[in-house]
């Protein structure tokens, strides 16, 4: 995924999340029929073979999105990427 397409996806996701937080009916539509809700909200046509799944986090359940690996990283790159701040809490470091 290119940096530009990644940014567009992040913007689209942020817009969908903000709308779902403000509009309970939209949130229910997004959970029950995500593809239709996305197409309607963003005014786009998604590919027929694209499956979309919405998972709602809770205070006791989080999800890690594992994107498609479009590049292979060396062992050195993997080691440098390991570590850092925990995305789940502030007390792990």
C-alpha positions, 0 to 999 in steps of 0.5 A, a space after each residue: 500500500 502506498 503512503 498516499 493510499 494509506 493516508 486516504 484509508 486512514 482518513 476514510 476510517 476516521 470519518 466512518 468512526 466519527 460518524 458512528 460515534 455521533 450517530 447510533 443508527 449509522 453505527 448499527 448499519 456499519 456493524 450489520 452491513 458495513 459495505 453498504 454503509 461505507 459505500 453510502 457514507 463515502 460515495 464510493 463503489 467497493 469491489 464486489 469481491 471485497 469483504 468488509 468486517 467491522 469489529 467493535 472494541 470494548 474496554 476489555 477487548 481490543 483488536 490488532 489489525 494485521 495488514 497485507 504484507 506487501 514487503 519482506 523485512 530483513 531480520 535487522 529491520 524486524 528487530 529494530 521495529 520490535 519494542 516501543 510503546 504498548 498500544 494497549 496501555 501506558 504502563 508497559 514500558 
